[in-house]
Amino acid sequence: MAEAEGRDRWSSRTTFILGAVGSAVGLGNLWRFPFLTYKFGGGTFLVPYICAFFVFGVPLLFLELTLGRTFQGGDPVCFSAMHPRLVGIGWMSAYGSFLVATYYVVLIGWVV
């Protein structure tokens, strides 16, 4: 990331997209999802999955990107800027990300 105006920024759009995809695609999507789709009926499961993706996933992705771009900060900064009492939601989001990262570190260590 490049340094600009006292805050780190992505050096290019490509590095941002690669970083976002790398954090969004979990191991379950790559390892378990194809197996379960085949095991429990294939295409039948893909219909609600794709519907949920477009109804919930894409709007929430755009919401998160817009909030980060508007407030130029992480979750605690964004939520506290909307209303000071919402800062707890931002911290719980950061804590949840920490727990997921801890889980993946242990999982990758166990697999390797």
C-alpha positions in Angstrom: 0.0 0.0 0.0 1.2 3.5 -0.8 1.3 6.3 1.8 -0.8 9.3 1.1 -2.1 12.0 3.4 -1.1 10.1 6.5 -3.2 7.0 5.7 -2.2 3.9 3.8 -4.0 3.4 0.5 -4.0 0.7 -2.1 -1.3 1.3 -4.7 -3.7 0.2 -7.6 -7.2 -1.0 -8.2 -5.8 -4.5 -9.0 -4.1 -4.9 -5.6 -7.4 -3.9 -3.9 -9.4 -6.4 -5.9 -7.0 -9.2 -5.2 -6.9 -8.3 -1.5 -10.7 -8.2 -1.3 -11.2 -11.5 -3.1 -8.5 -13.1 -1.0 -10.2 -12.1 2.2 -13.8 -12.8 1.0 -13.2 -16.3 -0.5 -13.0 -18.7 2.4 -11.6 -22.2 2.5 -15.1 -23.6 2.8 -16.0 -22.1 -0.5 -13.1 -23.9 -2.2 -13.0 -27.2 -0.3 -16.4 -28.1 1.0 -19.0 -26.3 -1.2 -18.4 -28.3 -4.4 -18.5 -31.6 -2.5 -21.8 -30.7 -0.7 -23.4 -29.4 -3.8 -22.7 -32.7 -5.6 -23.8 -34.8 -2.6 -27.1 -33.1 -2.0 -28.5 -32.5 -5.5 -26.2 -30.2 -7.4 -28.1 -27.5 -9.2 -31.1 -27.5 -6.9 -28.9 -25.9 -4.2 -27.3 -23.4 -6.5 -30.6 -21.6 -7.1 -31.1 -20.3 -3.5 -27.4 -19.8 -3.2 -27.2 -17.5 -6.2 -30.4 -15.7 -5.1 -29.0 -15.1 -1.6 -25.7 -13.9 -3.2 -27.5 -11.3 -5.3 -30.1 -10.3 -2.7 -27.7 -10.1 0.4 -24.1 -10.5 -0.7 -23.7 -7.9 -3.4 -25.7 -5.1 -1.6 -23.8 -5.7 1.6 -20.5 -5.7 -0.3 -21.3 -2.3 -1.8 -22.5 -1.0 1.5 -19.2 -2.0 3.2 -17.1 -0.5 0.3 -19.1 2.7 0.4 -18.9 3.1 4.2 -15.1 2.5 4.1 -14.7 5.0 1.2 -16.9 7.6 2.8 -15.5 7.6 6.3 -11.9 6.6 5.3 -11.6 4.2 8.2 -12.2 0.8 9.6 -15.4 -0.5 11.1 -15.2 1.3 14.5 -14.5 4.6 12.8 -17.4 4.2 10.3 -20.0 3.2 12.9 -18.9 5.8 15.4 -19.1 8.5 12.7 -22.7 7.4 11.9 -23.7 7.5 15.6 -21.4 7.4 18.7 -23.4 4.6 20.3 -22.8 2.3 17.3 -19.0 2.0 17.9 -19.6 -1.3 19.7 -20.9 -2.8 16.4 -17.7 -1.8 14.7 -15.5 -3.3 17.5 -17.5 -6.6 17.4 -17.0 -6.7 13.7 -13.3 -6.3 14.1 -13.3 -8.9 16.9 -15.2 -11.3 14.7 -12.6 -10.9 11.9 -9.9 -11.6 14.5 -11.6 -14.8 15.5 -12.1 -16.0 11.9 -8.4 -15.2 11.2 -7.3 -17.2 14.3 -9.5 -20.1 13.1 -7.9 -20.1 9.7 -4.4 -20.0 11.0 -5.0 -23.0 13.1 -6.8 -24.8 10.3 -4.0 -24.1 7.8 -1.4 -25.2 10.4 -3.2 -28.4 10.9 -3.6 -29.1 7.1 0.0 -28.4 6.4 
